[in-house]
Amino acid sequence: MKQHRPIKPANWIPAILLFLSIFLLLLAQNLPAFAEWYATGPYRVLSHWGNLLTSLAYFSVGEMLVLTAFLSIIGCVVFFVWVFLKKREMWCKLLLRFSRGLLSIISLLLFLFTLFCGINYSRYTFSQTSGLHLTPSSEEELQQLCQSLAEEVTLLREQVNTDSDGVMSLDATFSDITGYARSAMQKAASDYPLLDGTYLGPKPVLFSRALSHCNITGIFFPFTLEANVNTDIPDYSLPSTMCHELAHLSGFMREDEANFIAYLACERSERIEFQYSGKMLAYIYTSNALYAENPQAAQKISASLGEGVALDLSANTAYWDQFETPMAEVAQQVNNAYLKANRQYDGVKSYGRVVDLLLAEWREEQTATNDS
């Protein structure tokens, strides 16, 4: 009688990790209080030490892992083709072993994603924890906010550095800028304590041009707990992009909230270029929202922008126009599917919901002004 080998305990690990991942994700989705507790407790500890560890490398560990995975996939494909052609009798056995190994890797990655990212998608919204009240807005309010931001970016633009073409440029090293970004986030934490953290600065992506081809300005890589930024993008958007990715690192995964936190941080920075970057981010989203409601009003406000702001926006448009390719469209669809899978059901449009938060803050400021 043929005896069956007992299943080794280690063989149960992928199934256990898969079960834990699904259980924790479902628990977080159905119990936001648990997700908030996790985001402000265990995640803080894990992200602090994980970020500290990967920050020992000056380069993006996440980027290197992605490149290694890509090369490994190519190597596996070549190897399996060779086996199929030369040693076909080993094909099924190797394929079975490969499938088991792949399942183990996928279950581990899903578990790490859950711990370092997935649960945080279900935490309380930033408006709930910060005390901002989101209410339906009128077109008049949207127009007033847009006009106010247009005036602010015009004034700030007069104080920033420019290159030989008159376009805004940063006159600091990448290391200095990351330091300014960390400082800006710390200042925002004085008003919004949940942003408090001791995270190190974002890292530059070596293949930044490739990210631009995918219409990506920055990436939070959860498996290494790193905030990564595309250094090839126009200078005016780099400070707000850094703060956006640091917002993800601090546990705020929703895109509209990361945009708003980036705005809050840049607004509180002592650096004019950061203030300008944050206000530009807010103006662009607000202007796009107004254009959808009242194109004439949006165009009128756009015409009132200072020459320098208009030049920066024109340079930004020219930069991204060169990347309107099928690759960018595919990347957009992948990002859209990823966001929807993580309960941001309007996909890439979720970035634009920052306008609701901007309006909520603006109303509070107006109320405080009127009361005084």
ZAGUSE-541455 format. One record per residue (C-alpha): residue number from 1; residue in one letter; x, y, z. Coordinates in pm, 1 decimal, m for minus. Each point is the difference from the previous one (the first is absolute). Layout:
ZAGUSE-541455
+-----+---+----------+----------+----------+
!   k ! r !       xx !       yy !       zz !
+-----+---+----------+----------+----------+
! NUM ! A !        X !        Y !        Z !
...
+-----+---+----------+----------+----------+
This chain:
ZAGUSE-541455
+-----+---+----------+----------+----------+
!   k ! r !       xx !       yy !       zz !
+-----+---+----------+----------+----------+
!   1 ! M !      0.0 !      0.0 !      0.0 !
!   2 ! K !    136.4 !    337.8 !   m104.7 !
!   3 ! Q !     68.9 !    235.4 !    288.1 !
!   4 ! H !    m67.6 !    370.6 !    m31.0 !
!   5 ! R !    259.9 !    241.6 !    118.8 !
!   6 ! P !   m115.7 !    220.1 !    287.3 !
!   7 ! I !    m36.4 !    364.2 !    m88.3 !
!   8 ! K !    286.4 !    201.6 !    143.7 !
!   9 ! P !   m100.4 !    290.1 !    228.3 !
!  10 ! A !    189.7 !    242.3 !   m224.9 !
!  11 ! N !   m228.9 !    m91.1 !   m290.1 !
!  12 ! W !   m292.9 !    149.9 !    190.5 !
!  13 ! I !    164.3 !    342.9 !     25.6 !
!  14 ! P !   m130.5 !    136.3 !   m335.5 !
!  15 ! A !   m355.8 !   m104.4 !     87.3 !
!  16 ! I !     29.1 !    152.3 !    348.0 !
!  17 ! L !    133.3 !    329.4 !   m137.2 !
!  18 ! L !   m274.3 !      9.2 !   m261.3 !
!  19 ! F !   m266.7 !    m63.3 !    263.8 !
!  20 ! L !    141.9 !    267.4 !    232.9 !
!  21 ! S !     14.7 !    253.8 !   m282.4 !
!  22 ! I !   m361.3 !    m53.3 !   m101.5 !
!  23 ! F !   m115.9 !     m2.8 !    363.1 !
!  24 ! L !    178.8 !    326.2 !     86.6 !
!  25 ! L !   m118.9 !    176.7 !   m315.9 !
!  26 ! L !   m362.3 !   m102.7 !     56.3 !
!  27 ! L !     22.2 !     95.5 !    367.7 !
!  28 ! A !    134.1 !    343.5 !    m90.4 !
!  29 ! Q !   m262.9 !     56.4 !   m267.9 !
!  30 ! N !   m283.4 !    m88.0 !    236.0 !
!  31 ! L !    147.2 !    160.6 !    310.4 !
!  32 ! P !    167.6 !    336.4 !    m78.1 !
!  33 ! A !     74.5 !     44.3 !    372.8 !
!  34 ! F !    233.8 !   m299.2 !    m22.1 !
!  35 ! A !    168.3 !    144.3 !   m310.8 !
!  36 ! E !     47.0 !    334.9 !    174.3 !
!  37 ! W !    143.0 !   m169.5 !    308.7 !
!  38 ! Y !    238.4 !   m197.2 !   m216.9 !
!  39 ! A !    105.6 !    305.5 !   m204.6 !
!  40 ! T !     76.3 !    206.5 !    308.8 !
!  41 ! G !    154.2 !   m284.5 !    200.4 !
!  42 ! P !    164.8 !   m314.0 !   m144.9 !
!  43 ! Y !     47.9 !    153.5 !   m345.5 !
!  44 ! R !    185.7 !    297.0 !    148.8 !
!  45 ! V !    250.3 !   m232.3 !    165.0 !
!  46 ! L !     42.8 !   m222.8 !   m306.6 !
!  47 ! S !     31.9 !    290.6 !   m243.0 !
!  48 ! H !    245.0 !    188.5 !    221.7 !
!  49 ! W !    246.0 !   m286.7 !     32.7 !
!  50 ! G !    m56.4 !   m125.0 !   m354.3 !
!  51 ! N !     59.9 !    344.7 !   m146.9 !
!  52 ! L !    303.8 !     47.0 !    222.0 !
!  53 ! L !    145.7 !   m330.0 !   m120.9 !
!  54 ! T !    m47.7 !     62.4 !   m372.8 !
!  55 ! S !    122.2 !    358.6 !     41.1 !
!  56 ! L !    346.3 !   m140.6 !     72.7 !
!  57 ! A !     24.1 !    m35.5 !   m379.0 !
!  58 ! Y !     28.3 !    330.5 !   m186.6 !
!  59 ! F !   m178.9 !   m151.1 !   m299.9 !
!  60 ! S !   m356.8 !   m125.8 !    m27.1 !
!  61 ! V !     m1.3 !   m357.8 !    125.6 !
!  62 ! G !   m349.0 !    m40.6 !   m144.6 !
!  63 ! E !    116.3 !     98.3 !   m347.2 !
!  64 ! M !    285.7 !   m250.1 !     18.5 !
!  65 ! L !   m241.9 !   m274.5 !    108.0 !
!  66 ! V !   m230.0 !     77.9 !   m292.6 !
!  67 ! L !    292.1 !    m13.5 !   m243.4 !
!  68 ! T !    118.6 !   m326.5 !    155.9 !
!  69 ! A !   m349.8 !   m147.7 !    m28.1 !
!  70 ! F !    m22.3 !    108.1 !   m364.2 !
!  71 ! L !    334.1 !   m158.9 !    m86.1 !
!  72 ! S !    m95.6 !   m311.7 !    196.1 !
!  73 ! I !   m320.8 !    m38.6 !   m200.6 !
!  74 ! I !    195.3 !     24.6 !   m324.3 !
!  75 ! G !    249.2 !   m255.1 !    130.3 !
!  76 ! C !   m277.1 !   m240.1 !    100.6 !
!  77 ! V !   m166.0 !     25.9 !   m338.9 !
!  78 ! V !    330.0 !    m72.5 !   m177.5 !
!  79 ! F !     72.4 !   m291.4 !    234.9 !
!  80 ! F !   m341.8 !   m160.9 !    m46.4 !
!  81 ! V !     23.7 !     33.5 !   m377.7 !
!  82 ! W !    340.2 !   m169.7 !     13.0 !
!  83 ! V !   m134.5 !   m280.0 !    222.0 !
!  84 ! F !   m299.9 !    m49.1 !   m227.8 !
!  85 ! L !    223.6 !    m29.4 !   m304.8 !
!  86 ! K !    288.6 !   m200.2 !    149.1 !
!  87 ! K !   m134.0 !   m194.5 !    299.5 !
!  88 ! R !   m370.1 !    m29.3 !    m51.7 !
!  89 ! E !    m27.1 !   m287.9 !    247.3 !
!  90 ! M !     84.0 !    242.0 !    282.0 !
!  91 ! W !   m257.2 !    259.4 !   m112.9 !
!  92 ! C !   m295.4 !   m100.4 !    217.2 !
!  93 ! K !    208.9 !    m56.1 !    312.2 !
!  94 ! L !    172.5 !    338.2 !    m30.2 !
!  95 ! L !   m327.0 !    175.2 !    m80.2 !
!  96 ! L !   m156.4 !   m143.5 !    316.8 !
!  97 ! R !    291.2 !    114.9 !    212.5 !
!  98 ! F !     m5.7 !    342.6 !   m161.6 !
!  99 ! S !   m374.5 !     31.7 !     62.7 !
! 100 ! R !     45.5 !    m81.5 !    368.1 !
! 101 ! G !    279.8 !    253.4 !     31.9 !
! 102 ! L !   m203.0 !    263.6 !   m181.8 !
! 103 ! L !   m297.1 !    m60.5 !    228.0 !
! 104 ! S !    224.6 !     44.2 !    303.1 !
! 105 ! I !    137.2 !    328.8 !   m134.9 !
! 106 ! I !   m346.8 !    132.4 !    m84.9 !
! 107 ! S !   m139.4 !    m88.6 !    342.8 !
! 108 ! L !    295.3 !    169.6 !    171.3 !
! 109 ! L !    m33.2 !    315.7 !   m214.2 !
! 110 ! L !   m374.0 !     17.2 !     67.9 !
! 111 ! F !     62.8 !    m32.9 !    373.9 !
! 112 ! L !    262.7 !    276.5 !     m4.8 !
! 113 ! F !   m227.5 !    218.2 !   m211.6 !
! 114 ! T !   m278.0 !    m51.8 !    253.3 !
! 115 ! L !    220.7 !     96.3 !    294.1 !
! 116 ! F !    177.4 !    294.4 !   m161.6 !
! 117 ! C !   m276.4 !    141.5 !   m215.9 !
! 118 ! G !   m326.2 !   m188.5 !    m46.0 !
! 119 ! I !   m151.7 !     43.6 !    346.1 !
! 120 ! N !     63.2 !    376.2 !    m10.2 !
! 121 ! Y !   m235.1 !     42.6 !   m294.8 !
! 122 ! S !   m290.6 !    m72.0 !    236.4 !
! 123 ! R !     92.9 !    237.8 !    282.9 !
! 124 ! Y !   m219.2 !    298.2 !     85.0 !
! 125 ! T !     11.3 !    275.8 !   m258.2 !
! 126 ! F !    232.2 !    294.1 !     56.7 !
! 127 ! S !   m298.7 !    232.1 !     19.2 !
! 128 ! Q !   m138.2 !   m205.3 !    290.1 !
! 129 ! T !    323.2 !     m9.9 !    198.1 !
! 130 ! S !     94.6 !    362.4 !    m71.0 !
! 131 ! G !   m341.6 !    149.5 !     72.5 !
! 132 ! L !    m58.3 !    136.0 !   m350.7 !
! 133 ! H !   m364.8 !      2.3 !   m103.3 !
! 134 ! L !    m69.4 !   m105.6 !   m358.8 !
! 135 ! T !   m321.8 !    154.7 !   m129.5 !
! 136 ! P !   m140.3 !     49.8 !   m348.5 !
! 137 ! S !    151.6 !    309.8 !   m158.8 !
! 138 ! S !   m146.2 !    258.0 !   m231.5 !
! 139 ! E !    155.1 !    109.4 !   m326.5 !
! 140 ! E !     49.9 !    342.9 !    152.9 !
! 141 ! E !    211.3 !   m146.0 !    282.7 !
! 142 ! L !    206.2 !   m199.2 !   m247.4 !
! 143 ! Q !     56.2 !    310.3 !   m208.3 !
! 144 ! Q !    103.6 !    205.8 !    302.9 !
! 145 ! L !    248.3 !   m264.9 !    110.9 !
! 146 ! C !    144.0 !    m26.1 !   m349.8 !
! 147 ! Q !     40.0 !    378.4 !    m24.9 !
! 148 ! S !    168.1 !     13.6 !    340.6 !
! 149 ! L !    247.4 !   m273.3 !    m93.5 !
! 150 ! A !     74.0 !    169.3 !   m332.9 !
! 151 ! E !     89.9 !    320.8 !    180.1 !
! 152 ! E !    220.4 !   m183.7 !    250.1 !
! 153 ! V !    197.6 !   m197.5 !   m259.0 !
! 154 ! T !     56.4 !    319.1 !   m198.6 !
! 155 ! L !    148.2 !    175.9 !    304.1 !
! 156 ! L !    212.4 !   m298.5 !     99.7 !
! 157 ! R !    129.3 !    m49.4 !   m354.6 !
! 158 ! E !    170.3 !    339.4 !     12.7 !
! 159 ! Q !    225.6 !   m125.1 !    283.0 !
! 160 ! V !    128.5 !   m330.6 !   m142.6 !
! 161 ! N !    309.5 !    m68.0 !   m208.1 !
! 162 ! T !    m20.2 !    m54.4 !   m374.5 !
! 163 ! D !    219.8 !   m157.8 !   m264.1 !
! 164 ! S !    125.4 !    153.4 !   m322.9 !
! 165 ! D !   m341.5 !    m55.8 !   m161.0 !
! 166 ! G !   m178.9 !    180.3 !    281.1 !
! 167 ! V !   m151.8 !   m321.6 !    139.2 !
! 168 ! M !     m2.6 !    m58.2 !    376.0 !
! 169 ! S !    304.0 !   m196.0 !    116.7 !
! 170 ! L !    125.8 !   m137.5 !    330.7 !
! 171 ! D !    340.1 !    128.5 !    109.3 !
! 172 ! A !     68.3 !   m271.5 !    258.9 !
! 173 ! T !    134.2 !   m353.0 !     m9.9 !
! 174 ! F !   m237.1 !   m295.1 !     13.3 !
! 175 ! S !    120.7 !    m78.7 !    351.0 !
! 176 ! D !    m79.3 !    354.0 !    113.6 !
! 177 ! I !   m346.4 !    m12.9 !   m155.0 !
! 178 ! T !    m80.8 !   m327.5 !    176.8 !
! 179 ! G !    101.8 !    167.0 !    324.8 !
! 180 ! Y !   m234.5 !    289.3 !    m71.7 !
! 181 ! A !   m279.6 !   m249.4 !    m73.7 !
! 182 ! R !     49.4 !   m176.1 !    332.6 !
! 183 ! S !      2.4 !    334.5 !    178.5 !
! 184 ! A !   m321.2 !    102.8 !   m176.6 !
! 185 ! M !   m172.9 !   m320.9 !    107.8 !
! 186 ! Q !    111.9 !     55.0 !    358.4 !
! 187 ! K !   m143.5 !    351.6 !     m3.1 !
! 188 ! A !   m330.8 !   m134.3 !   m132.5 !
! 189 ! A !      2.7 !   m252.8 !    285.0 !
! 190 ! S !     m8.0 !    286.7 !    250.7 !
! 191 ! D !   m353.6 !     76.8 !   m123.2 !
! 192 ! Y !    m91.2 !   m357.0 !    m95.6 !
! 193 ! P !    164.6 !   m234.6 !    256.5 !
! 194 ! L !    m81.4 !   m316.4 !   m197.0 !
! 195 ! L !    262.0 !    109.3 !   m253.3 !
! 196 ! D !    270.7 !    m19.2 !    263.0 !
! 197 ! G !    278.9 !   m239.4 !    m86.2 !
! 198 ! T !    376.3 !    m36.3 !    m16.3 !
! 199 ! Y !     17.8 !   m119.2 !   m359.4 !
! 200 ! L !    304.6 !     69.7 !   m211.4 !
! 201 ! G !    m20.8 !    186.1 !   m328.1 !
! 202 ! P !   m120.8 !   m130.6 !   m337.2 !
! 203 ! K !    243.9 !   m172.2 !   m233.1 !
! 204 ! P !     71.7 !     80.5 !   m364.6 !
! 205 ! V !    m93.8 !   m258.3 !   m260.6 !
! 206 ! L !    293.0 !    m87.9 !   m223.2 !
! 207 ! F !   m223.2 !    m72.9 !   m299.5 !
! 208 ! S !   m215.9 !    307.8 !     48.5 !
! 209 ! R !    m47.4 !     49.1 !   m372.1 !
! 210 ! A !   m166.0 !   m340.8 !    m14.8 !
! 211 ! L !   m246.2 !    114.6 !    266.3 !
! 212 ! S !    m83.0 !    303.6 !   m211.3 !
! 213 ! H !    m81.3 !   m232.9 !   m288.7 !
! 214 ! C !   m255.7 !   m155.0 !    236.8 !
! 215 ! N !   m128.3 !    342.0 !    115.0 !
! 216 ! I !    124.1 !    m66.5 !    353.7 !
! 217 ! T !    148.2 !    277.3 !    213.3 !
! 218 ! G !     68.3 !   m203.3 !    310.7 !
! 219 ! I !    m51.5 !   m340.6 !    161.8 !
! 220 ! F !    m38.5 !   m120.3 !    354.7 !
! 221 ! F !    151.7 !   m348.3 !     m3.1 !
! 222 ! P !   m162.6 !   m179.5 !    294.0 !
! 223 ! F !    226.7 !   m305.1 !     m0.6 !
! 224 ! T !    303.7 !    212.6 !     90.1 !
! 225 ! L !   m191.4 !    286.3 !    162.9 !
! 226 ! E !    160.0 !    258.1 !   m228.5 !
! 227 ! A !   m135.0 !    320.1 !   m150.2 !
! 228 ! N !    140.5 !     24.9 !   m353.1 !
! 229 ! V !    m17.9 !    299.6 !   m232.3 !
! 230 ! N !     48.3 !     54.5 !   m370.6 !
! 231 ! T !    282.5 !    255.5 !    m23.3 !
! 232 ! D !    m58.3 !     66.7 !   m369.6 !
! 233 ! I !   m329.9 !    187.1 !     48.0 !
! 234 ! P !    m24.1 !    382.1 !    m15.3 !
! 235 ! D !    159.4 !    161.5 !    304.0 !
! 236 ! Y !   m311.4 !    178.7 !    121.4 !
! 237 ! S !   m177.2 !   m331.0 !     69.2 !
! 238 ! L !    288.0 !   m178.9 !    173.1 !
! 239 ! P !    m55.1 !    139.7 !    355.1 !
! 240 ! S !   m371.1 !    m84.5 !      8.6 !
! 241 ! T !     72.4 !   m344.7 !   m148.5 !
! 242 ! M !    248.9 !    m69.8 !    278.9 !
! 243 ! C !   m251.7 !     97.2 !    265.9 !
! 244 ! H !   m269.7 !   m206.6 !   m174.7 !
! 245 ! E !    213.5 !   m314.2 !     19.4 !
! 246 ! L !     98.0 !     73.5 !    360.7 !
! 247 ! A !   m372.0 !     23.1 !     78.6 !
! 248 ! H !    m37.9 !   m356.7 !   m128.2 !
! 249 ! L !    296.8 !   m107.2 !    210.6 !
! 250 ! S !   m162.9 !    152.5 !    308.0 !
! 251 ! G !   m301.7 !   m226.1 !    m55.0 !
! 252 ! F !   m242.7 !    206.1 !   m211.9 !
! 253 ! M !    m56.8 !   m206.5 !   m312.7 !
! 254 ! R !   m295.9 !    172.7 !   m167.4 !
! 255 ! E !    122.5 !    215.9 !   m287.1 !
! 256 ! D !   m220.4 !    302.7 !     71.0 !
! 257 ! E !    119.7 !      4.3 !    361.2 !
! 258 ! A !    366.2 !    m33.1 !   m101.2 !
! 259 ! N !    m47.1 !    295.8 !   m234.4 !
! 260 ! F !   m161.5 !    206.6 !    273.2 !
! 261 ! I !    268.8 !    m91.2 !    253.1 !
! 262 ! A !    264.5 !     98.0 !   m255.6 !
! 263 ! Y !   m176.8 !    335.7 !    m37.4 !
! 264 ! L !    m13.6 !     48.6 !    378.9 !
! 265 ! A !    368.6 !    m84.3 !     38.8 !
! 266 ! C !    116.9 !    222.6 !   m285.4 !
! 267 ! E !   m216.2 !    286.3 !    123.8 !
! 268 ! R !    172.7 !    m14.7 !    340.5 !
! 269 ! S !    351.0 !    m28.8 !   m136.8 !
! 270 ! E !    244.7 !    286.3 !     45.6 !
! 271 ! R !    116.5 !    m54.1 !   m356.2 !
! 272 ! I !   m172.1 !    213.7 !   m263.3 !
! 273 ! E !     43.8 !   m268.2 !   m266.1 !
! 274 ! F !   m191.3 !   m245.8 !    218.3 !
! 275 ! Q !   m278.7 !    249.6 !     62.7 !
! 276 ! Y !    m20.7 !     63.9 !   m373.4 !
! 277 ! S !     m3.4 !   m372.0 !    m80.7 !
! 278 ! G !   m281.0 !    m67.7 !    246.3 !
! 279 ! K !   m210.8 !    291.0 !   m118.7 !
! 280 ! M !     51.8 !   m103.1 !   m361.9 !
! 281 ! L !   m118.2 !   m351.7 !     79.5 !
! 282 ! A !   m311.5 !    143.4 !    165.9 !
! 283 ! Y !    m62.5 !    250.1 !   m280.7 !
! 284 ! I !     26.7 !   m259.4 !   m277.3 !
! 285 ! Y !   m250.0 !   m238.3 !    160.2 !
! 286 ! T !   m236.3 !    281.7 !     93.1 !
! 287 ! S !     21.8 !    155.1 !   m346.0 !
! 288 ! N !    m73.0 !   m336.9 !   m162.6 !
! 289 ! A !   m303.4 !    m43.4 !    226.9 !
! 290 ! L !   m125.2 !    349.5 !    m84.9 !
! 291 ! Y !     57.6 !    m57.0 !   m370.9 !
! 292 ! A !   m229.0 !   m304.6 !     18.2 !
! 293 ! E !   m272.1 !    221.4 !    149.2 !
! 294 ! N !     60.3 !    333.0 !   m171.4 !
! 295 ! P !    265.6 !      8.2 !   m274.8 !
! 296 ! Q !    m35.3 !    374.3 !    m52.8 !
! 297 ! A !     65.4 !     79.6 !    366.1 !
! 298 ! A !    299.7 !   m232.0 !     10.1 !
! 299 ! Q !    146.6 !    154.5 !   m314.4 !
! 300 ! K !    m50.2 !    350.6 !    135.7 !
! 301 ! I !    190.2 !    m84.5 !    318.3 !
! 302 ! S !    269.8 !   m175.5 !   m201.3 !
! 303 ! A !     46.9 !    316.9 !   m206.2 !
! 304 ! S !     66.6 !    194.9 !    321.7 !
! 305 ! L !    300.5 !   m214.6 !     94.3 !
! 306 ! G !    339.3 !    163.5 !      1.9 !
! 307 ! E !    227.7 !    m49.4 !   m298.6 !
! 308 ! G !    235.0 !   m222.8 !    199.3 !
! 309 ! V !   m278.7 !   m234.3 !    112.1 !
! 310 ! A !   m130.1 !    m26.6 !   m355.2 !
! 311 ! L !    352.4 !    m80.1 !   m117.4 !
! 312 ! D !     38.6 !   m278.1 !    257.7 !
! 313 ! L !   m336.4 !   m150.8 !    m93.1 !
! 314 ! S !     88.4 !     15.3 !   m367.8 !
! 315 ! A !    335.6 !   m169.3 !     63.3 !
! 316 ! N !   m174.3 !   m265.4 !    207.6 !
! 317 ! T !   m248.0 !    m70.0 !   m280.2 !
! 318 ! A !    280.4 !    m23.2 !   m254.0 !
! 319 ! Y !    189.8 !   m240.7 !    222.3 !
! 320 ! W !   m287.8 !   m243.6 !     46.1 !
! 321 ! D !   m121.3 !     26.0 !   m361.1 !
! 322 ! Q !    310.8 !   m186.9 !   m113.2 !
! 323 ! F !   m108.2 !   m301.6 !    203.8 !
! 324 ! E !   m346.5 !    m45.3 !   m147.0 !
! 325 ! T !     67.8 !   m352.9 !   m116.4 !
! 326 ! P !   m172.0 !   m341.0 !     19.5 !
! 327 ! M !    232.6 !    m83.5 !    291.0 !
! 328 ! A !   m135.0 !    296.9 !    196.5 !
! 329 ! E !   m356.3 !   m108.8 !    m73.9 !
! 330 ! V !     68.5 !   m353.4 !    121.3 !
! 331 ! A !    167.2 !    133.7 !    316.4 !
! 332 ! Q !   m301.0 !    223.9 !     58.8 !
! 333 ! Q !   m236.2 !   m294.6 !    m28.0 !
! 334 ! V !    212.7 !   m208.1 !    237.8 !
! 335 ! N !      2.8 !    281.6 !    256.3 !
! 336 ! N !   m372.8 !     44.7 !    m46.6 !
! 337 ! A !    m61.5 !   m369.9 !     67.1 !
! 338 ! Y !    231.7 !      4.4 !    303.0 !
! 339 ! L !   m181.6 !    295.1 !    157.7 !
! 340 ! K !   m340.6 !   m156.2 !    m58.3 !
! 341 ! A !    119.5 !   m327.6 !    149.2 !
! 342 ! N !     91.9 !    195.4 !    312.0 !
! 343 ! R !   m346.8 !    152.3 !     36.1 !
! 344 ! Q !     70.1 !    329.3 !   m177.4 !
! 345 ! Y !   m287.7 !    m74.7 !   m229.4 !
! 346 ! D !     41.9 !    300.1 !   m230.4 !
! 347 ! G !    351.7 !   m117.0 !    m85.5 !
! 348 ! V !    246.1 !    264.1 !   m117.9 !
! 349 ! K !   m271.8 !    261.7 !     39.4 !
! 350 ! S !     46.3 !    m40.0 !    376.2 !
! 351 ! Y !    302.9 !    230.8 !    m24.6 !
! 352 ! G !   m239.0 !    285.2 !    m80.8 !
! 353 ! R !   m207.8 !    m46.1 !    314.7 !
! 354 ! V !    261.5 !    215.8 !    169.6 !
! 355 ! V !   m218.0 !    294.0 !   m102.8 !
! 356 ! D !   m263.0 !   m104.3 !    256.9 !
! 357 ! L !    263.5 !     18.3 !    273.2 !
! 358 ! L !    133.8 !    331.3 !   m130.4 !
! 359 ! L !   m351.0 !    146.0 !      6.4 !
! 360 ! A !    m57.2 !   m127.2 !    354.8 !
! 361 ! E !    318.3 !    168.9 !    121.2 !
! 362 ! W !    m82.8 !    317.8 !   m194.3 !
! 363 ! R !   m345.2 !     19.8 !    160.3 !
! 364 ! E !    153.8 !    m32.2 !    345.7 !
! 365 ! E !    243.6 !    279.6 !    m77.4 !
! 366 ! Q !   m281.4 !    219.3 !   m129.2 !
! 367 ! T !   m205.6 !    m67.1 !    310.4 !
! 368 ! A !    293.6 !     80.1 !    228.2 !
! 369 ! T !     64.5 !    324.2 !   m190.1 !
! 370 ! N !   m361.9 !    108.2 !     19.8 !
! 371 ! D !    m20.9 !    m84.3 !    370.8 !
! 372 ! S !    305.2 !    208.9 !     75.0 !
+-----+---+----------+----------+----------+
